[in-house]
Amino acid sequence: MNTYPRRPELIPPSRNLGNVPLKDLTLNWSSNDPDGDELVYDVYFGREPRLDEKDLLIRGTHETMVDVSLLKRLDYSTKYYWKVVAKDSYGGESTSYTESFTTQMRADLPAVTPENPRSGASDFDAGRRSLSWKTSLPLEYYPEPLYFDVYLAEGQSRHSLIGTTNSTDIVIPSLKGHTTYSWYVVVRDASGKEKKSEEWIFRTSNRAPVIDMKYPFAPPGQSSIPVTWSVVDPDGDSVTTEVFFGAEDEEPVRIASGRMTSVFLSVWTRGLVTV
């Protein structure tokens, strides 16, 4: 004697059944067969509580979940009903109760606020190479992708588009140190509707020069040797060098300053050179 499958138990698609997001909307359920028979499921989905063949969403699936958003175009602020019929291979079947939920309201484009750098920042790292922002609603709330156009300007120059992204951050061109910039974001959807953010200002911090010392070797008989170095400033600034010299166990004293990249020292003087 065949025993019917257990009545499928429907799992709510969201904690808030009055505002279910449209994006990636999945229906899940559970059931089993007392005889251990393999089960298949018919899923019904529609706008009326009396679901019939016209509302059949999928037939004979072995899965216990279905992504409705891939099979059906869903509307905002709409109440939907669904049920599941479990069937075994011997003609036994059982039907779940009919459950319902209401989809999310249509949302306006989100407001955008800066995350990094913050508005008014005066110490932004010019080597960071990215900008990021926050949205008033999570991007997952929108069933269709949003696009963010990012505009940047140096000083009082005109803003120019530096890129478009679907995320809340973007890679930017190289920035100059100790320079003021302004930027803003335009968010838009696939229909062409758009919203512009406020303009935000930040200033990059000054970056220290990078020094590469070349330590000399004094061959026999040479009375003096050159100590040389190279200096690179990441911001392209003009660099002035101060040279300090002294014994390792003494406070070094300044022996030269200017835009030089080398000094000559007596081989009879032993000490530490600091640039």
C-alpha atoms as a printed R data frame, in Angstrom:
    type eleno elety resid chain resno      x      y       z
1   ATOM     1    CA   MET     A     1  0.000  0.000   0.000
2   ATOM     2    CA   ASN     A     2  1.386  3.402  -1.029
3   ATOM     3    CA   THR     A     3  1.472  6.210   1.517
4   ATOM     4    CA   TYR     A     4  1.020  9.755   0.258
5   ATOM     5    CA   PRO     A     5  3.889 12.238   0.589
6   ATOM     6    CA   ARG     A     6  3.765 14.550   3.572
7   ATOM     7    CA   ARG     A     7  2.123 17.897   2.973
8   ATOM     8    CA   PRO     A     8  4.832 20.344   1.755
9   ATOM     9    CA   GLU     A     9  5.742 23.014   4.294
10  ATOM    10    CA   LEU     A    10  6.234 26.404   2.661
11  ATOM    11    CA   ILE     A    11  9.092 28.583   3.920
12  ATOM    12    CA   PRO     A    12  8.402 32.361   3.878
13  ATOM    13    CA   PRO     A    13 10.580 34.174   1.291
14  ATOM    14    CA   SER     A    14 11.283 36.990   3.748
15  ATOM    15    CA   ARG     A    15 10.835 37.934   7.386
16  ATOM    16    CA   ASN     A    16  8.731 40.883   6.281
17  ATOM    17    CA   LEU     A    17  6.016 39.382   4.092
18  ATOM    18    CA   GLY     A    18  4.623 42.837   3.370
19  ATOM    19    CA   ASN     A    19  7.799 44.091   1.673
20  ATOM    20    CA   VAL     A    20  9.584 41.224  -0.088
21  ATOM    21    CA   PRO     A    21 12.494 42.318  -2.350
22  ATOM    22    CA   LEU     A    22 12.051 41.545  -6.040
23  ATOM    23    CA   LYS     A    23 15.697 40.770  -6.682
24  ATOM    24    CA   ASP     A    24 16.652 37.077  -6.394
25  ATOM    25    CA   LEU     A    25 13.214 36.190  -5.018
26  ATOM    26    CA   THR     A    26 13.250 32.467  -4.254
27  ATOM    27    CA   LEU     A    27 10.557 30.134  -2.938
28  ATOM    28    CA   ASN     A    28 11.588 27.255  -0.674
29  ATOM    29    CA   TRP     A    29  9.703 24.341   0.837
30  ATOM    30    CA   SER     A    30 10.266 20.974   2.491
31  ATOM    31    CA   SER     A    31  8.562 17.586   2.252
32  ATOM    32    CA   ASN     A    32  9.320 13.890   2.437
33  ATOM    33    CA   ASP     A    33  7.712 10.536   1.670
34  ATOM    34    CA   PRO     A    34  6.962  8.005   4.462
35  ATOM    35    CA   ASP     A    35  7.811  5.172   2.043
36  ATOM    36    CA   GLY     A    36 11.058  6.776   1.000
37  ATOM    37    CA   ASP     A    37  9.816  7.296  -2.550
38  ATOM    38    CA   GLU     A    38 11.438  9.914  -4.729
39  ATOM    39    CA   LEU     A    39  9.329 13.064  -4.961
40  ATOM    40    CA   VAL     A    40  8.744 15.664  -7.633
41  ATOM    41    CA   TYR     A    41  6.994 18.991  -7.155
42  ATOM    42    CA   ASP     A    42  4.604 21.216  -9.076
43  ATOM    43    CA   VAL     A    43  4.751 24.866  -8.042
44  ATOM    44    CA   TYR     A    44  1.829 27.246  -8.552
45  ATOM    45    CA   PHE     A    45  2.227 31.000  -8.383
46  ATOM    46    CA   GLY     A    46 -0.210 33.807  -9.159
47  ATOM    47    CA   ARG     A    47 -2.152 36.891  -8.084
48  ATOM    48    CA   GLU     A    48 -5.362 35.139  -7.008
49  ATOM    49    CA   PRO     A    49 -5.820 32.890  -3.958
50  ATOM    50    CA   ARG     A    50 -7.508 30.210  -6.099
51  ATOM    51    CA   LEU     A    51 -4.501 28.830  -7.954
52  ATOM    52    CA   ASP     A    52 -5.127 26.545 -10.949
53  ATOM    53    CA   GLU     A    53 -3.372 25.270 -14.085
54  ATOM    54    CA   LYS     A    54 -2.926 28.781 -15.528
55  ATOM    55    CA   ASP     A    55 -0.783 29.588 -12.490
56  ATOM    56    CA   LEU     A    56  1.588 26.615 -12.886
57  ATOM    57    CA   LEU     A    57  5.093 28.036 -12.517
58  ATOM    58    CA   ILE     A    58  7.135 24.841 -12.826
59  ATOM    59    CA   ARG     A    59  6.195 21.172 -13.172
60  ATOM    60    CA   GLY     A    60  7.949 18.038 -11.958
61  ATOM    61    CA   THR     A    61 10.992 19.596 -10.354
62  ATOM    62    CA   HIS     A    62 13.135 17.502  -8.014
63  ATOM    63    CA   GLU     A    63 14.396 20.630  -6.256
64  ATOM    64    CA   THR     A    64 12.847 22.138  -3.135
65  ATOM    65    CA   MET     A    65 13.421 25.733  -4.222
66  ATOM    66    CA   VAL     A    66 12.773 27.884  -7.259
67  ATOM    67    CA   ASP     A    67 14.040 31.356  -8.203
68  ATOM    68    CA   VAL     A    68 10.838 33.113  -9.251
69  ATOM    69    CA   SER     A    69 12.683 36.195 -10.503
70  ATOM    70    CA   LEU     A    70 14.305 34.061 -13.232
71  ATOM    71    CA   LEU     A    71 11.003 32.573 -14.434
72  ATOM    72    CA   LYS     A    72  8.536 35.409 -14.113
73  ATOM    73    CA   ARG     A    73  8.507 39.197 -14.286
74  ATOM    74    CA   LEU     A    74  7.325 40.476 -10.923
75  ATOM    75    CA   ASP     A    75  5.647 43.785 -10.145
76  ATOM    76    CA   TYR     A    76  6.128 46.201  -7.288
77  ATOM    77    CA   SER     A    77  3.593 46.422  -4.448
78  ATOM    78    CA   THR     A    78  1.753 43.287  -5.598
79  ATOM    79    CA   LYS     A    79  0.307 40.472  -3.515
80  ATOM    80    CA   TYR     A    80  1.234 37.012  -4.798
81  ATOM    81    CA   TYR     A    81 -0.035 33.566  -3.771
82  ATOM    82    CA   TRP     A    82  1.757 30.242  -4.049
83  ATOM    83    CA   LYS     A    83  1.442 26.564  -3.247
84  ATOM    84    CA   VAL     A    84  3.345 23.327  -3.889
85  ATOM    85    CA   VAL     A    85  2.078 19.847  -4.822
86  ATOM    86    CA   ALA     A    86  4.327 16.901  -3.880
87  ATOM    87    CA   LYS     A    87  3.998 13.690  -5.974
88  ATOM    88    CA   ASP     A    88  5.525 10.234  -5.729
89  ATOM    89    CA   SER     A    89  5.956  7.767  -8.621
90  ATOM    90    CA   TYR     A    90  2.941  5.688  -7.545
91  ATOM    91    CA   GLY     A    91  0.308  8.370  -7.977
92  ATOM    92    CA   GLY     A    92  0.347  9.631  -4.403
93  ATOM    93    CA   GLU     A    93  0.283 13.402  -3.983
94  ATOM    94    CA   SER     A    94 -0.364 16.038  -1.341
95  ATOM    95    CA   THR     A    95 -0.852 19.796  -1.587
96  ATOM    96    CA   SER     A    96  0.477 22.486   0.698
97  ATOM    97    CA   TYR     A    97 -1.584 25.296   2.123
98  ATOM    98    CA   THR     A    98 -1.667 28.400  -0.042
99  ATOM    99    CA   GLU     A    99  0.543 31.197   1.285
100 ATOM   100    CA   SER     A   100  0.959 34.805   0.175
101 ATOM   101    CA   PHE     A   101  3.327 37.772   0.348
102 ATOM   102    CA   THR     A   102  3.525 41.323  -1.016
103 ATOM   103    CA   THR     A   103  6.459 42.598  -3.031
104 ATOM   104    CA   GLN     A   104  8.420 45.741  -2.216
105 ATOM   105    CA   MET     A   105  7.275 49.240  -3.093
106 ATOM   106    CA   ARG     A   106  9.002 50.974  -5.970
107 ATOM   107    CA   ALA     A   107 11.954 52.889  -4.534
108 ATOM   108    CA   ASP     A   108 13.378 56.189  -5.724
109 ATOM   109    CA   LEU     A   109 17.021 56.278  -6.705
110 ATOM   110    CA   PRO     A   110 19.158 56.239  -3.558
111 ATOM   111    CA   ALA     A   111 20.867 59.270  -2.075
112 ATOM   112    CA   VAL     A   112 24.672 59.067  -2.215
113 ATOM   113    CA   THR     A   113 27.054 60.214   0.530
114 ATOM   114    CA   PRO     A   114 30.880 60.058   0.537
115 ATOM   115    CA   GLU     A   115 32.660 57.314   2.473
116 ATOM   116    CA   ASN     A   116 36.342 57.692   1.586
117 ATOM   117    CA   PRO     A   117 37.464 60.390   1.469
118 ATOM   118    CA   ARG     A   118 34.949 62.047   3.730
119 ATOM   119    CA   SER     A   119 33.789 65.510   2.700
120 ATOM   120    CA   GLY     A   120 36.246 68.138   3.919
121 ATOM   121    CA   ALA     A   121 39.097 65.665   4.501
122 ATOM   122    CA   SER     A   122 42.513 67.333   4.466
123 ATOM   123    CA   ASP     A   123 44.752 64.265   4.735
124 ATOM   124    CA   PHE     A   124 43.630 61.912   1.961
125 ATOM   125    CA   ASP     A   125 46.421 59.616   0.798
126 ATOM   126    CA   ALA     A   126 47.183 60.552  -2.811
127 ATOM   127    CA   GLY     A   127 48.443 57.025  -3.437
128 ATOM   128    CA   ARG     A   128 45.166 55.366  -2.499
129 ATOM   129    CA   ARG     A   129 43.826 55.477  -6.087
130 ATOM   130    CA   SER     A   130 40.138 54.929  -5.260
131 ATOM   131    CA   LEU     A   131 36.987 56.744  -4.126
132 ATOM   132    CA   SER     A   132 34.028 55.165  -2.341
133 ATOM   133    CA   TRP     A   133 30.546 56.197  -1.256
134 ATOM   134    CA   LYS     A   134 27.423 54.939   0.513
135 ATOM   135    CA   THR     A   135 23.819 54.668  -0.698
136 ATOM   136    CA   SER     A   136 20.704 55.361   1.376
137 ATOM   137    CA   LEU     A   137 19.280 51.964   0.374
138 ATOM   138    CA   PRO     A   138 21.321 48.796  -0.215
139 ATOM   139    CA   LEU     A   139 21.937 47.975  -3.872
140 ATOM   140    CA   GLU     A   140 20.293 44.583  -3.314
141 ATOM   141    CA   TYR     A   141 16.978 46.408  -2.899
142 ATOM   142    CA   TYR     A   142 16.909 47.271  -6.609
143 ATOM   143    CA   PRO     A   143 15.954 44.447  -8.995
144 ATOM   144    CA   GLU     A   144 17.777 46.126 -11.893
145 ATOM   145    CA   PRO     A   145 21.419 47.285 -11.687
146 ATOM   146    CA   LEU     A   146 22.211 50.902 -10.899
147 ATOM   147    CA   TYR     A   147 25.004 52.848 -12.569
148 ATOM   148    CA   PHE     A   148 27.250 55.390 -10.860
149 ATOM   149    CA   ASP     A   149 28.979 58.051 -12.958
150 ATOM   150    CA   VAL     A   150 31.849 59.634 -11.009
151 ATOM   151    CA   TYR     A   151 33.117 63.148 -11.759
152 ATOM   152    CA   LEU     A   152 36.380 64.629 -10.409
153 ATOM   153    CA   ALA     A   153 38.064 68.042 -10.670
154 ATOM   154    CA   GLU     A   154 41.390 69.446  -9.516
155 ATOM   155    CA   GLY     A   155 41.151 72.839  -7.832
156 ATOM   156    CA   GLN     A   156 38.819 75.190  -9.728
157 ATOM   157    CA   SER     A   157 38.952 73.257 -12.990
158 ATOM   158    CA   ARG     A   158 35.883 71.755 -14.636
159 ATOM   159    CA   HIS     A   159 34.658 68.348 -13.481
160 ATOM   160    CA   SER     A   160 35.247 65.471 -15.874
161 ATOM   161    CA   LEU     A   161 33.858 61.936 -15.937
162 ATOM   162    CA   ILE     A   162 36.500 59.513 -14.653
163 ATOM   163    CA   GLY     A   163 34.424 56.332 -14.897
164 ATOM   164    CA   THR     A   164 31.175 54.418 -14.425
165 ATOM   165    CA   THR     A   165 30.612 51.484 -12.085
166 ATOM   166    CA   ASN     A   166 27.860 49.224 -10.695
167 ATOM   167    CA   SER     A   167 29.479 49.160  -7.251
168 ATOM   168    CA   THR     A   168 30.056 51.839  -4.594
169 ATOM   169    CA   ASP     A   169 33.751 52.408  -5.286
170 ATOM   170    CA   ILE     A   170 35.885 53.222  -8.297
171 ATOM   171    CA   VAL     A   171 39.566 53.264  -9.261
172 ATOM   172    CA   ILE     A   172 40.766 56.785 -10.085
173 ATOM   173    CA   PRO     A   173 43.759 58.300 -11.925
174 ATOM   174    CA   SER     A   174 46.867 59.319 -10.003
175 ATOM   175    CA   LEU     A   175 46.361 62.279  -7.663
176 ATOM   176    CA   LYS     A   176 48.845 64.990  -6.753
177 ATOM   177    CA   GLY     A   177 49.946 65.520  -3.178
178 ATOM   178    CA   HIS     A   178 48.859 68.591  -1.141
179 ATOM   179    CA   THR     A   179 46.206 69.404  -3.778
180 ATOM   180    CA   THR     A   180 42.497 70.216  -3.430
181 ATOM   181    CA   TYR     A   181 39.975 68.139  -5.383
182 ATOM   182    CA   SER     A   182 36.195 68.069  -5.661
183 ATOM   183    CA   TRP     A   183 33.956 65.229  -6.825
184 ATOM   184    CA   TYR     A   184 30.370 64.090  -7.141
185 ATOM   185    CA   VAL     A   185 28.377 61.029  -8.236
186 ATOM   186    CA   VAL     A   186 25.399 60.701 -10.581
187 ATOM   187    CA   VAL     A   187 23.341 57.554  -9.948
188 ATOM   188    CA   ARG     A   188 21.046 56.335 -12.723
189 ATOM   189    CA   ASP     A   189 18.997 53.287 -13.676
190 ATOM   190    CA   ALA     A   190 18.512 51.457 -16.962
191 ATOM   191    CA   SER     A   191 15.495 53.613 -17.880
192 ATOM   192    CA   GLY     A   192 17.635 56.771 -17.840
193 ATOM   193    CA   LYS     A   193 16.318 58.218 -14.596
194 ATOM   194    CA   GLU     A   194 19.151 59.849 -12.662
195 ATOM   195    CA   LYS     A   195 20.010 61.728  -9.468
196 ATOM   196    CA   LYS     A   196 23.080 63.876  -8.780
197 ATOM   197    CA   SER     A   197 24.771 63.974  -5.393
198 ATOM   198    CA   GLU     A   198 26.180 67.029  -3.684
199 ATOM   199    CA   GLU     A   199 29.728 68.071  -4.523
200 ATOM   200    CA   TRP     A   200 32.381 67.095  -1.988
201 ATOM   201    CA   ILE     A   201 35.831 68.551  -1.423
202 ATOM   202    CA   PHE     A   202 38.983 66.907  -0.099
203 ATOM   203    CA   ARG     A   203 42.699 67.711  -0.002
204 ATOM   204    CA   THR     A   204 45.504 65.217  -0.424
205 ATOM   205    CA   SER     A   205 48.344 65.005   2.069
206 ATOM   206    CA   ASN     A   206 51.972 65.796   1.253
207 ATOM   207    CA   ARG     A   207 54.144 62.761   0.577
208 ATOM   208    CA   ALA     A   208 57.723 62.596   1.792
209 ATOM   209    CA   PRO     A   209 60.631 62.344  -0.693
210 ATOM   210    CA   VAL     A   210 62.215 58.914  -1.158
211 ATOM   211    CA   ILE     A   211 66.009 58.813  -0.680
212 ATOM   212    CA   ASP     A   212 68.299 56.109  -2.063
213 ATOM   213    CA   MET     A   213 71.774 56.290  -0.466
214 ATOM   214    CA   LYS     A   214 74.831 54.896  -2.249
215 ATOM   215    CA   TYR     A   215 77.420 53.970   0.340
216 ATOM   216    CA   PRO     A   216 81.024 54.351  -0.900
217 ATOM   217    CA   PHE     A   217 84.122 52.214  -0.683
218 ATOM   218    CA   ALA     A   218 87.482 53.993  -0.189
219 ATOM   219    CA   PRO     A   219 90.307 52.353  -2.168
220 ATOM   220    CA   PRO     A   220 93.863 52.501  -0.710
221 ATOM   221    CA   GLY     A   221 95.639 55.830  -1.215
222 ATOM   222    CA   GLN     A   222 92.506 57.909  -1.860
223 ATOM   223    CA   SER     A   223 92.245 60.963   0.407
224 ATOM   224    CA   SER     A   224 88.528 61.643  -0.087
225 ATOM   225    CA   ILE     A   225 85.495 59.803  -1.332
226 ATOM   226    CA   PRO     A   226 82.120 60.908  -2.706
227 ATOM   227    CA   VAL     A   227 78.945 60.027  -0.840
228 ATOM   228    CA   THR     A   228 76.059 60.130  -3.330
229 ATOM   229    CA   TRP     A   229 72.320 59.663  -3.222
230 ATOM   230    CA   SER     A   230 69.243 60.093  -5.362
231 ATOM   231    CA   VAL     A   231 65.970 61.712  -4.312
232 ATOM   232    CA   VAL     A   232 62.534 61.187  -5.853
233 ATOM   233    CA   ASP     A   233 59.512 63.186  -4.728
234 ATOM   234    CA   PRO     A   234 56.198 61.337  -5.385
235 ATOM   235    CA   ASP     A   235 54.427 64.673  -5.839
236 ATOM   236    CA   GLY     A   236 57.031 66.122  -8.190
237 ATOM   237    CA   ASP     A   237 57.995 68.857  -5.733
238 ATOM   238    CA   SER     A   238 61.389 70.576  -5.722
239 ATOM   239    CA   VAL     A   239 63.554 69.014  -2.999
240 ATOM   240    CA   THR     A   240 66.244 70.650  -0.830
241 ATOM   241    CA   THR     A   241 68.744 68.346   0.869
242 ATOM   242    CA   GLU     A   242 70.397 68.780   4.275
243 ATOM   243    CA   VAL     A   243 73.417 66.577   5.011
244 ATOM   244    CA   PHE     A   244 74.342 65.643   8.589
245 ATOM   245    CA   PHE     A   245 77.591 63.945   9.620
246 ATOM   246    CA   GLY     A   246 78.956 62.631  12.878
247 ATOM   247    CA   ALA     A   247 80.353 59.678  14.757
248 ATOM   248    CA   GLU     A   248 77.956 56.834  15.400
249 ATOM   249    CA   ASP     A   249 77.905 57.559  19.135
250 ATOM   250    CA   GLU     A   250 77.596 61.349  18.736
251 ATOM   251    CA   GLU     A   251 74.885 63.761  17.622
252 ATOM   252    CA   PRO     A   252 75.479 64.423  13.888
253 ATOM   253    CA   VAL     A   253 75.896 68.030  12.756
254 ATOM   254    CA   ARG     A   254 74.799 69.613   9.497
255 ATOM   255    CA   ILE     A   255 77.702 69.919   7.052
256 ATOM   256    CA   ALA     A   256 75.850 70.933   3.869
257 ATOM   257    CA   SER     A   257 72.471 71.953   2.497
258 ATOM   258    CA   GLY     A   258 71.051 72.743  -0.919
259 ATOM   259    CA   ARG     A   259 69.997 70.810  -4.003
260 ATOM   260    CA   MET     A   260 73.097 68.665  -4.204
261 ATOM   261    CA   THR     A   261 73.096 64.872  -4.509
262 ATOM   262    CA   SER     A   262 76.642 64.229  -3.293
263 ATOM   263    CA   VAL     A   263 79.323 65.379  -0.813
264 ATOM   264    CA   PHE     A   264 83.035 64.564  -0.452
265 ATOM   265    CA   LEU     A   265 84.352 63.264   2.860
266 ATOM   266    CA   SER     A   266 87.893 62.665   4.048
267 ATOM   267    CA   VAL     A   267 88.753 58.987   4.256
268 ATOM   268    CA   TRP     A   268 90.391 59.713   7.613
269 ATOM   269    CA   THR     A   269 87.047 60.728   9.073
270 ATOM   270    CA   ARG     A   270 84.904 57.929  10.318
271 ATOM   271    CA   GLY     A   271 81.244 58.583  11.024
272 ATOM   272    CA   LEU     A   272 77.625 58.346   9.983
273 ATOM   273    CA   VAL     A   273 76.120 60.343   7.115
274 ATOM   274    CA   THR     A   274 72.420 61.272   7.353
275 ATOM   275    CA   VAL     A   275 70.498 62.972   4.528
